[in-house]
Amino acid sequence: MYATSAGLKTVLAASVPETIDPVNLHYIYVVDPLGNVMMYFTPENTPEEMLDDIDKLLDRSSAG
């Protein structure tokens, strides 16, 4: 699922300082259905690192 810029800013408001625009950082955020940011990836992360971290998250979750 994709989020709008406004929706992403709303979800991240509690986690990101007001002076930082999370949309322009080009990060990838993994957010649970309740709106909690579970993890994020920077442009420096490789696809392999992202997949490994997501696999670990799903292994430890009740949904995965």
N, CA, C, O and CB atoms as a CASP TS submission, in Angstrom:
PFRMAT TS
TARGET T0000
AUTHOR 0000-0000-0000
METHOD Language model
MODEL 1
PARENT N/A
ATOM      1  N   MET     1       0.844  -1.162   0.000  1.00  0.00           N
ATOM      2  CA  MET     1       0.000   0.000   0.000  1.00  0.00           C
ATOM      3  C   MET     1       0.897   1.235   0.000  1.00  0.00           C
ATOM      4  O   MET     1       1.963   1.234   0.616  1.00  0.00           O
ATOM      5  CB  MET     1      -0.964  -0.008   1.215  1.00  0.00           C
ATOM      6  N   TYR     2       0.480   2.247  -0.666  1.00  0.00           N
ATOM      7  CA  TYR     2       1.227   3.493  -0.723  1.00  0.00           C
ATOM      8  C   TYR     2       0.510   4.554   0.089  1.00  0.00           C
ATOM      9  O   TYR     2      -0.716   4.540   0.201  1.00  0.00           O
ATOM     10  CB  TYR     2       1.415   3.956  -2.177  1.00  0.00           C
ATOM     11  N   ALA     3       1.269   5.466   0.649  1.00  0.00           N
ATOM     12  CA  ALA     3       0.703   6.566   1.422  1.00  0.00           C
ATOM     13  C   ALA     3       0.874   7.867   0.652  1.00  0.00           C
ATOM     14  O   ALA     3       1.809   8.022  -0.134  1.00  0.00           O
ATOM     15  CB  ALA     3       1.367   6.664   2.815  1.00  0.00           C
ATOM     16  N   THR     4      -0.027   8.781   0.887  1.00  0.00           N
ATOM     17  CA  THR     4       0.140  10.112   0.320  1.00  0.00           C
ATOM     18  C   THR     4       1.191  10.855   1.134  1.00  0.00           C
ATOM     19  O   THR     4       1.506  10.454   2.254  1.00  0.00           O
ATOM     20  CB  THR     4      -1.210  10.892   0.301  1.00  0.00           C
ATOM     21  N   SER     5       1.727  11.919   0.589  1.00  0.00           N
ATOM     22  CA  SER     5       2.724  12.712   1.319  1.00  0.00           C
ATOM     23  C   SER     5       2.144  13.230   2.618  1.00  0.00           C
ATOM     24  O   SER     5       2.801  13.179   3.659  1.00  0.00           O
ATOM     25  CB  SER     5       3.224  13.885   0.461  1.00  0.00           C
ATOM     26  N   ALA     6       0.924  13.728   2.568  1.00  0.00           N
ATOM     27  CA  ALA     6       0.284  14.265   3.772  1.00  0.00           C
ATOM     28  C   ALA     6       0.053  13.165   4.804  1.00  0.00           C
ATOM     29  O   ALA     6       0.265  13.373   5.998  1.00  0.00           O
ATOM     30  CB  ALA     6      -1.050  14.942   3.416  1.00  0.00           C
ATOM     31  N   GLY     7      -0.382  11.991   4.339  1.00  0.00           N
ATOM     32  CA  GLY     7      -0.601  10.880   5.251  1.00  0.00           C
ATOM     33  C   GLY     7       0.683  10.412   5.915  1.00  0.00           C
ATOM     34  O   GLY     7       0.697  10.110   7.109  1.00  0.00           O
ATOM     35  N   LEU     8       1.752  10.353   5.149  1.00  0.00           N
ATOM     36  CA  LEU     8       3.042   9.955   5.707  1.00  0.00           C
ATOM     37  C   LEU     8       3.520  10.953   6.743  1.00  0.00           C
ATOM     38  O   LEU     8       4.005  10.568   7.807  1.00  0.00           O
ATOM     39  CB  LEU     8       4.081   9.814   4.601  1.00  0.00           C
ATOM     40  N   LYS     9       3.386  12.223   6.437  1.00  0.00           N
ATOM     41  CA  LYS     9       3.809  13.257   7.393  1.00  0.00           C
ATOM     42  C   LYS     9       3.005  13.162   8.687  1.00  0.00           C
ATOM     43  O   LYS     9       3.548  13.369   9.772  1.00  0.00           O
ATOM     44  CB  LYS     9       3.651  14.662   6.777  1.00  0.00           C
ATOM     45  N   THR    10       1.721  12.850   8.575  1.00  0.00           N
ATOM     46  CA  THR    10       0.875  12.715   9.765  1.00  0.00           C
ATOM     47  C   THR    10       1.327  11.538  10.618  1.00  0.00           C
ATOM     48  O   THR    10       1.441  11.659  11.838  1.00  0.00           O
ATOM     49  CB  THR    10      -0.598  12.542   9.363  1.00  0.00           C
ATOM     50  N   VAL    11       1.583  10.398   9.980  1.00  0.00           N
ATOM     51  CA  VAL    11       2.008   9.194  10.707  1.00  0.00           C
ATOM     52  C   VAL    11       3.359   9.414  11.380  1.00  0.00           C
ATOM     53  O   VAL    11       3.583   8.957  12.501  1.00  0.00           O
ATOM     54  CB  VAL    11       2.086   7.985   9.754  1.00  0.00           C
ATOM     55  N   LEU    12       4.257  10.118  10.689  1.00  0.00           N
ATOM     56  CA  LEU    12       5.617  10.290  11.207  1.00  0.00           C
ATOM     57  C   LEU    12       5.774  11.511  12.112  1.00  0.00           C
ATOM     58  O   LEU    12       6.861  11.738  12.642  1.00  0.00           O
ATOM     59  CB  LEU    12       6.583  10.397  10.060  1.00  0.00           C
ATOM     60  N   ALA    13       4.735  12.288  12.298  1.00  0.00           N
ATOM     61  CA  ALA    13       4.837  13.534  13.071  1.00  0.00           C
ATOM     62  C   ALA    13       5.402  13.306  14.473  1.00  0.00           C
ATOM     63  O   ALA    13       6.168  14.131  14.970  1.00  0.00           O
ATOM     64  CB  ALA    13       3.469  14.193  13.176  1.00  0.00           C
ATOM     65  N   ALA    14       5.040  12.216  15.104  1.00  0.00           N
ATOM     66  CA  ALA    14       5.519  11.946  16.459  1.00  0.00           C
ATOM     67  C   ALA    14       6.973  11.476  16.486  1.00  0.00           C
ATOM     68  O   ALA    14       7.627  11.548  17.526  1.00  0.00           O
ATOM     69  CB  ALA    14       4.638  10.907  17.117  1.00  0.00           C
ATOM     70  N   SER    15       7.480  10.997  15.353  1.00  0.00           N
ATOM     71  CA  SER    15       8.816  10.414  15.314  1.00  0.00           C
ATOM     72  C   SER    15       9.874  11.288  14.665  1.00  0.00           C
ATOM     73  O   SER    15      11.068  11.092  14.891  1.00  0.00           O
ATOM     74  CB  SER    15       8.762   9.129  14.602  1.00  0.00           C
ATOM     75  N   VAL    16       9.444  12.255  13.857  1.00  0.00           N
ATOM     76  CA  VAL    16      10.379  13.060  13.075  1.00  0.00           C
ATOM     77  C   VAL    16      10.276  14.518  13.508  1.00  0.00           C
ATOM     78  O   VAL    16       9.168  15.043  13.619  1.00  0.00           O
ATOM     79  CB  VAL    16      10.099  12.918  11.554  1.00  0.00           C
ATOM     80  N   PRO    17      11.397  15.179  13.755  1.00  0.00           N
ATOM     81  CA  PRO    17      11.341  16.602  14.127  1.00  0.00           C
ATOM     82  C   PRO    17      10.652  17.438  13.046  1.00  0.00           C
ATOM     83  O   PRO    17      10.721  17.113  11.861  1.00  0.00           O
ATOM     84  CB  PRO    17      12.759  17.143  14.381  1.00  0.00           C
ATOM     85  N   GLU    18       9.997  18.504  13.463  1.00  0.00           N
ATOM     86  CA  GLU    18       9.250  19.357  12.530  1.00  0.00           C
ATOM     87  C   GLU    18      10.132  19.945  11.433  1.00  0.00           C
ATOM     88  O   GLU    18       9.641  20.246  10.345  1.00  0.00           O
ATOM     89  CB  GLU    18       8.576  20.480  13.286  1.00  0.00           C
ATOM     90  N   THR    19      11.414  20.110  11.701  1.00  0.00           N
ATOM     91  CA  THR    19      12.315  20.732  10.731  1.00  0.00           C
ATOM     92  C   THR    19      12.727  19.783   9.604  1.00  0.00           C
ATOM     93  O   THR    19      13.360  20.210   8.638  1.00  0.00           O
ATOM     94  CB  THR    19      13.549  21.239  11.437  1.00  0.00           C
ATOM     95  N   ILE    20      12.375  18.505   9.721  1.00  0.00           N
ATOM     96  CA  ILE    20      12.750  17.518   8.712  1.00  0.00           C
ATOM     97  C   ILE    20      11.517  17.111   7.920  1.00  0.00           C
ATOM     98  O   ILE    20      10.467  16.827   8.497  1.00  0.00           O
ATOM     99  CB  ILE    20      13.413  16.280   9.366  1.00  0.00           C
ATOM    100  N   ASP    21      11.645  17.082   6.605  1.00  0.00           N
ATOM    101  CA  ASP    21      10.569  16.632   5.727  1.00  0.00           C
ATOM    102  C   ASP    21      10.817  15.171   5.374  1.00  0.00           C
ATOM    103  O   ASP    21      11.680  14.883   4.544  1.00  0.00           O
ATOM    104  CB  ASP    21      10.478  17.515   4.438  1.00  0.00           C
ATOM    105  N   PRO    22      10.084  14.242   5.982  1.00  0.00           N
ATOM    106  CA  PRO    22      10.357  12.817   5.760  1.00  0.00           C
ATOM    107  C   PRO    22      10.144  12.365   4.321  1.00  0.00           C
ATOM    108  O   PRO    22      10.732  11.371   3.894  1.00  0.00           O
ATOM    109  CB  PRO    22       9.491  11.996   6.661  1.00  0.00           C
ATOM    110  N   VAL    23       9.323  13.072   3.574  1.00  0.00           N
ATOM    111  CA  VAL    23       9.062  12.689   2.190  1.00  0.00           C
ATOM    112  C   VAL    23      10.286  12.952   1.321  1.00  0.00           C
ATOM    113  O   VAL    23      10.610  12.141   0.453  1.00  0.00           O
ATOM    114  CB  VAL    23       7.846  13.449   1.641  1.00  0.00           C
ATOM    115  N   ASN    24      10.963  14.059   1.537  1.00  0.00           N
ATOM    116  CA  ASN    24      12.125  14.405   0.721  1.00  0.00           C
ATOM    117  C   ASN    24      13.373  13.615   1.083  1.00  0.00           C
ATOM    118  O   ASN    24      14.374  13.693   0.371  1.00  0.00           O
ATOM    119  CB  ASN    24      12.413  15.867   0.848  1.00  0.00           C
ATOM    120  N   LEU    25      13.338  12.865   2.163  1.00  0.00           N
ATOM    121  CA  LEU    25      14.484  12.039   2.530  1.00  0.00           C
ATOM    122  C   LEU    25      14.599  10.795   1.656  1.00  0.00           C
ATOM    123  O   LEU    25      15.652  10.158   1.606  1.00  0.00           O
ATOM    124  CB  LEU    25      14.386  11.632   3.988  1.00  0.00           C
ATOM    125  N   HIS    26      13.517  10.454   0.969  1.00  0.00           N
ATOM    126  CA  HIS    26      13.460   9.268   0.103  1.00  0.00           C
ATOM    127  C   HIS    26      13.724   7.980   0.880  1.00  0.00           C
ATOM    128  O   HIS    26      14.361   7.057   0.373  1.00  0.00           O
ATOM    129  CB  HIS    26      14.471   9.399  -1.034  1.00  0.00           C
ATOM    130  N   TYR    27      13.230   7.931   2.104  1.00  0.00           N
ATOM    131  CA  TYR    27      13.315   6.722   2.898  1.00  0.00           C
ATOM    132  C   TYR    27      12.120   5.839   2.571  1.00  0.00           C
ATOM    133  O   TYR    27      11.100   6.319   2.075  1.00  0.00           O
ATOM    134  CB  TYR    27      13.371   7.050   4.413  1.00  0.00           C
ATOM    135  N   ILE    28      12.251   4.549   2.852  1.00  0.00           N
ATOM    136  CA  ILE    28      11.143   3.614   2.750  1.00  0.00           C
ATOM    137  C   ILE    28      10.751   3.259   4.178  1.00  0.00           C
ATOM    138  O   ILE    28      11.583   2.807   4.965  1.00  0.00           O
ATOM    139  CB  ILE    28      11.526   2.330   1.905  1.00  0.00           C
ATOM    140  N   TYR    29       9.481   3.464   4.507  1.00  0.00           N
ATOM    141  CA  TYR    29       8.976   3.202   5.855  1.00  0.00           C
ATOM    142  C   TYR    29       8.093   1.973   5.847  1.00  0.00           C
ATOM    143  O   TYR    29       7.292   1.779   4.933  1.00  0.00           O
ATOM    144  CB  TYR    29       8.198   4.414   6.398  1.00  0.00           C
ATOM    145  N   VAL    30       8.241   1.140   6.870  1.00  0.00           N
ATOM    146  CA  VAL    30       7.359   0.001   7.076  1.00  0.00           C
ATOM    147  C   VAL    30       6.504   0.366   8.284  1.00  0.00           C
ATOM    148  O   VAL    30       7.003   0.526   9.399  1.00  0.00           O
ATOM    149  CB  VAL    30       8.166  -1.362   7.295  1.00  0.00           C
ATOM    150  N   VAL    31       5.193   0.494   8.031  1.00  0.00           N
ATOM    151  CA  VAL    31       4.254   0.941   9.056  1.00  0.00           C
ATOM    152  C   VAL    31       3.214  -0.146   9.267  1.00  0.00           C
ATOM    153  O   VAL    31       2.700  -0.712   8.302  1.00  0.00           O
ATOM    154  CB  VAL    31       3.578   2.288   8.658  1.00  0.00           C
ATOM    155  N   ASP    32       2.897  -0.444  10.534  1.00  0.00           N
ATOM    156  CA  ASP    32       1.884  -1.468  10.803  1.00  0.00           C
ATOM    157  C   ASP    32       0.486  -0.885  10.613  1.00  0.00           C
ATOM    158  O   ASP    32       0.339   0.325  10.441  1.00  0.00           O
ATOM    159  CB  ASP    32       2.042  -2.035  12.237  1.00  0.00           C
ATOM    160  N   PRO    33      -0.545  -1.738  10.644  1.00  0.00           N
ATOM    161  CA  PRO    33      -1.915  -1.248  10.415  1.00  0.00           C
ATOM    162  C   PRO    33      -2.389  -0.210  11.428  1.00  0.00           C
ATOM    163  O   PRO    33      -3.338   0.526  11.158  1.00  0.00           O
ATOM    164  CB  PRO    33      -2.864  -2.404  10.431  1.00  0.00           C
ATOM    165  N   LEU    34      -1.743  -0.142  12.587  1.00  0.00           N
ATOM    166  CA  LEU    34      -2.129   0.841  13.595  1.00  0.00           C
ATOM    167  C   LEU    34      -1.403   2.173  13.424  1.00  0.00           C
ATOM    168  O   LEU    34      -1.644   3.114  14.180  1.00  0.00           O
ATOM    169  CB  LEU    34      -1.861   0.292  14.977  1.00  0.00           C
ATOM    170  N   GLY    35      -0.523   2.254  12.441  1.00  0.00           N
ATOM    171  CA  GLY    35       0.203   3.490  12.185  1.00  0.00           C
ATOM    172  C   GLY    35       1.542   3.602  12.886  1.00  0.00           C
ATOM    173  O   GLY    35       2.155   4.669  12.880  1.00  0.00           O
ATOM    174  N   ASN    36       2.010   2.511  13.495  1.00  0.00           N
ATOM    175  CA  ASN    36       3.320   2.517  14.145  1.00  0.00           C
ATOM    176  C   ASN    36       4.409   2.275  13.113  1.00  0.00           C
ATOM    177  O   ASN    36       4.319   1.342  12.315  1.00  0.00           O
ATOM    178  CB  ASN    36       3.387   1.451  15.261  1.00  0.00           C
ATOM    179  N   VAL    37       5.434   3.110  13.127  1.00  0.00           N
ATOM    180  CA  VAL    37       6.565   2.909  12.224  1.00  0.00           C
ATOM    181  C   VAL    37       7.407   1.778  12.793  1.00  0.00           C
ATOM    182  O   VAL    37       7.979   1.902  13.875  1.00  0.00           O
ATOM    183  CB  VAL    37       7.414   4.224  12.049  1.00  0.00           C
ATOM    184  N   MET    38       7.479   0.678  12.060  1.00  0.00           N
ATOM    185  CA  MET    38       8.197  -0.503  12.532  1.00  0.00           C
ATOM    186  C   MET    38       9.677  -0.452  12.152  1.00  0.00           C
ATOM    187  O   MET    38      10.535  -0.892  12.918  1.00  0.00           O
ATOM    188  CB  MET    38       7.557  -1.768  11.964  1.00  0.00           C
ATOM    189  N   MET    39       9.969   0.082  10.978  1.00  0.00           N
ATOM    190  CA  MET    39      11.353   0.222  10.527  1.00  0.00           C
ATOM    191  C   MET    39      11.370   1.161   9.336  1.00  0.00           C
ATOM    192  O   MET    39      10.336   1.476   8.748  1.00  0.00           O
ATOM    193  CB  MET    39      11.981  -1.162  10.158  1.00  0.00           C
ATOM    194  N   TYR    40      12.571   1.596   8.999  1.00  0.00           N
ATOM    195  CA  TYR    40      12.727   2.415   7.803  1.00  0.00           C
ATOM    196  C   TYR    40      14.046   2.076   7.146  1.00  0.00           C
ATOM    197  O   TYR    40      14.967   1.565   7.783  1.00  0.00           O
ATOM    198  CB  TYR    40      12.654   3.924   8.139  1.00  0.00           C
ATOM    199  N   PHE    41      14.120   2.368   5.863  1.00  0.00           N
ATOM    200  CA  PHE    41      15.327   2.106   5.093  1.00  0.00           C
ATOM    201  C   PHE    41      15.740   3.383   4.389  1.00  0.00           C
ATOM    202  O   PHE    41      14.903   4.134   3.889  1.00  0.00           O
ATOM    203  CB  PHE    41      15.108   0.958   4.076  1.00  0.00           C
ATOM    204  N   THR    42      17.040   3.616   4.357  1.00  0.00           N
ATOM    205  CA  THR    42      17.587   4.790   3.690  1.00  0.00           C
ATOM    206  C   THR    42      17.992   4.417   2.269  1.00  0.00           C
ATOM    207  O   THR    42      18.046   3.233   1.936  1.00  0.00           O
ATOM    208  CB  THR    42      18.795   5.362   4.476  1.00  0.00           C
ATOM    209  N   PRO    43      18.276   5.403   1.428  1.00  0.00           N
ATOM    210  CA  PRO    43      18.736   5.083   0.069  1.00  0.00           C
ATOM    211  C   PRO    43      20.032   4.268   0.050  1.00  0.00           C
ATOM    212  O   PRO    43      20.357   3.644  -0.960  1.00  0.00           O
ATOM    213  CB  PRO    43      18.938   6.362  -0.716  1.00  0.00           C
ATOM    214  N   GLU    44      20.766   4.273   1.154  1.00  0.00           N
ATOM    215  CA  GLU    44      22.023   3.525   1.216  1.00  0.00           C
ATOM    216  C   GLU    44      21.803   2.037   1.467  1.00  0.00           C
ATOM    217  O   GLU    44      22.707   1.237   1.230  1.00  0.00           O
ATOM    218  CB  GLU    44      22.913   4.095   2.300  1.00  0.00           C
ATOM    219  N   ASN    45      20.606   1.648   1.946  1.00  0.00           N
ATOM    220  CA  ASN    45      20.333   0.238   2.190  1.00  0.00           C
ATOM    221  C   ASN    45      20.174  -0.500   0.869  1.00  0.00           C
ATOM    222  O   ASN    45      19.566   0.004  -0.075  1.00  0.00           O
ATOM    223  CB  ASN    45      19.073   0.070   3.056  1.00  0.00           C
ATOM    224  N   THR    46      20.731  -1.701   0.824  1.00  0.00           N
ATOM    225  CA  THR    46      20.592  -2.527  -0.378  1.00  0.00           C
ATOM    226  C   THR    46      19.269  -3.296  -0.306  1.00  0.00           C
ATOM    227  O   THR    46      18.719  -3.470   0.781  1.00  0.00           O
ATOM    228  CB  THR    46      21.802  -3.513  -0.525  1.00  0.00           C
ATOM    229  N   PRO    47      18.759  -3.751  -1.436  1.00  0.00           N
ATOM    230  CA  PRO    47      17.539  -4.570  -1.413  1.00  0.00           C
ATOM    231  C   PRO    47      17.709  -5.823  -0.558  1.00  0.00           C
ATOM    232  O   PRO    47      16.759  -6.257   0.094  1.00  0.00           O
ATOM    233  CB  PRO    47      17.146  -4.967  -2.833  1.00  0.00           C
ATOM    234  N   GLU    48      18.891  -6.402  -0.554  1.00  0.00           N
ATOM    235  CA  GLU    48      19.144  -7.592   0.255  1.00  0.00           C
ATOM    236  C   GLU    48      19.020  -7.283   1.738  1.00  0.00           C
ATOM    237  O   GLU    48      18.465  -8.082   2.492  1.00  0.00           O
ATOM    238  CB  GLU    48      20.529  -8.157  -0.048  1.00  0.00           C
ATOM    239  N   GLU    49      19.532  -6.132   2.165  1.00  0.00           N
ATOM    240  CA  GLU    49      19.408  -5.729   3.570  1.00  0.00           C
ATOM    241  C   GLU    49      17.951  -5.510   3.955  1.00  0.00           C
ATOM    242  O   GLU    49      17.518  -5.903   5.038  1.00  0.00           O
ATOM    243  CB  GLU    49      20.214  -4.453   3.834  1.00  0.00           C
ATOM    244  N   MET    50      17.203  -4.880   3.060  1.00  0.00           N
ATOM    245  CA  MET    50      15.784  -4.635   3.328  1.00  0.00           C
ATOM    246  C   MET    50      15.032  -5.945   3.474  1.00  0.00           C
ATOM    247  O   MET    50      14.258  -6.119   4.415  1.00  0.00           O
ATOM    248  CB  MET    50      15.158  -3.790   2.211  1.00  0.00           C
ATOM    249  N   LEU    51      15.256  -6.868   2.547  1.00  0.00           N
ATOM    250  CA  LEU    51      14.576  -8.162   2.590  1.00  0.00           C
ATOM    251  C   LEU    51      14.934  -8.930   3.857  1.00  0.00           C
ATOM    252  O   LEU    51      14.064  -9.535   4.482  1.00  0.00           O
ATOM    253  CB  LEU    51      14.932  -8.993   1.357  1.00  0.00           C
ATOM    254  N   ASP    52      16.193  -8.909   4.235  1.00  0.00           N
ATOM    255  CA  ASP    52      16.635  -9.597   5.443  1.00  0.00           C
ATOM    256  C   ASP    52      15.941  -9.027   6.676  1.00  0.00           C
ATOM    257  O   ASP    52      15.473  -9.784   7.526  1.00  0.00           O
ATOM    258  CB  ASP    52      18.157  -9.491   5.595  1.00  0.00           C
ATOM    259  N   ASP    53      15.871  -7.705   6.782  1.00  0.00           N
ATOM    260  CA  ASP    53      15.227  -7.077   7.936  1.00  0.00           C
ATOM    261  C   ASP    53      13.724  -7.343   7.964  1.00  0.00           C
ATOM    262  O   ASP    53      13.159  -7.590   9.030  1.00  0.00           O
ATOM    263  CB  ASP    53      15.484  -5.576   7.925  1.00  0.00           C
ATOM    264  N   ILE    54      13.078  -7.296   6.810  1.00  0.00           N
ATOM    265  CA  ILE    54      11.640  -7.568   6.746  1.00  0.00           C
ATOM    266  C   ILE    54      11.364  -9.031   7.097  1.00  0.00           C
ATOM    267  O   ILE    54      10.390  -9.328   7.790  1.00  0.00           O
ATOM    268  CB  ILE    54      11.083  -7.237   5.338  1.00  0.00           C
ATOM    269  N   ASP    55      12.212  -9.944   6.625  1.00  0.00           N
ATOM    270  CA  ASP    55      12.071 -11.358   7.004  1.00  0.00           C
ATOM    271  C   ASP    55      12.163 -11.524   8.511  1.00  0.00           C
ATOM    272  O   ASP    55      11.365 -12.253   9.101  1.00  0.00           O
ATOM    273  CB  ASP    55      13.147 -12.216   6.316  1.00  0.00           C
ATOM    274  N   LYS    56      13.129 -10.855   9.148  1.00  0.00           N
ATOM    275  CA  LYS    56      13.281 -10.937  10.610  1.00  0.00           C
ATOM    276  C   LYS    56      12.047 -10.385  11.318  1.00  0.00           C
ATOM    277  O   LYS    56      11.581 -10.961  12.302  1.00  0.00           O
ATOM    278  CB  LYS    56      14.539 -10.167  11.068  1.00  0.00           C
ATOM    279  N   LEU    57      11.522  -9.276  10.819  1.00  0.00           N
ATOM    280  CA  LEU    57      10.328  -8.676  11.427  1.00  0.00           C
ATOM    281  C   LEU    57       9.145  -9.643  11.334  1.00  0.00           C
ATOM    282  O   LEU    57       8.424  -9.839  12.312  1.00  0.00           O
ATOM    283  CB  LEU    57       9.980  -7.329  10.735  1.00  0.00           C
ATOM    284  N   LEU    58       8.948 -10.242  10.169  1.00  0.00           N
ATOM    285  CA  LEU    58       7.831 -11.164   9.992  1.00  0.00           C
ATOM    286  C   LEU    58       8.004 -12.437  10.806  1.00  0.00           C
ATOM    287  O   LEU    58       7.021 -12.990  11.299  1.00  0.00           O
ATOM    288  CB  LEU    58       7.672 -11.511   8.530  1.00  0.00           C
ATOM    289  N   ASP    59       9.230 -12.909  10.955  1.00  0.00           N
ATOM    290  CA  ASP    59       9.484 -14.096  11.769  1.00  0.00           C
ATOM    291  C   ASP    59       9.081 -13.862  13.226  1.00  0.00           C
ATOM    292  O   ASP    59       8.622 -14.779  13.906  1.00  0.00           O
ATOM    293  CB  ASP    59      10.965 -14.490  11.686  1.00  0.00           C
ATOM    294  N   ARG    60       9.255 -12.648  13.688  1.00  0.00           N
ATOM    295  CA  ARG    60       8.983 -12.315  15.089  1.00  0.00           C
ATOM    296  C   ARG    60       7.557 -11.800  15.327  1.00  0.00           C
ATOM    297  O   ARG    60       7.151 -11.586  16.470  1.00  0.00           O
ATOM    298  CB  ARG    60       9.973 -11.278  15.562  1.00  0.00           C
ATOM    299  N   SER    61       6.812 -11.606  14.251  1.00  0.00           N
ATOM    300  CA  SER    61       5.456 -11.069  14.411  1.00  0.00           C
ATOM    301  C   SER    61       4.430 -12.183  14.449  1.00  0.00           C
ATOM    302  O   SER    61       4.709 -13.319  14.067  1.00  0.00           O
ATOM    303  CB  SER    61       5.124 -10.096  13.280  1.00  0.00           C
ATOM    304  N   SER    62       3.257 -11.847  14.909  1.00  0.00           N
ATOM    305  CA  SER    62       2.174 -12.844  14.918  1.00  0.00           C
ATOM    306  C   SER    62       1.477 -12.909  13.569  1.00  0.00           C
ATOM    307  O   SER    62       0.697 -13.828  13.316  1.00  0.00           O
ATOM    308  CB  SER    62       1.151 -12.521  16.017  1.00  0.00           C
ATOM    309  N   ALA    63       1.756 -11.926  12.686  1.00  0.00           N
ATOM    310  CA  ALA    63       1.104 -11.895  11.377  1.00  0.00           C
ATOM    311  C   ALA    63       1.893 -12.655  10.328  1.00  0.00           C
ATOM    312  O   ALA    63       1.319 -13.095   9.331  1.00  0.00           O
ATOM    313  CB  ALA    63       0.907 -10.466  10.927  1.00  0.00           C
ATOM    314  N   GLY    64       3.210 -12.824  10.526  1.00  0.00           N
ATOM    315  CA  GLY    64       4.062 -13.435   9.511  1.00  0.00           C
ATOM    316  C   GLY    64       4.092 -14.903   9.633  1.00  0.00           C
ATOM    317  O   GLY    64       4.766 -15.574   8.850  1.00  0.00           O
TER
END
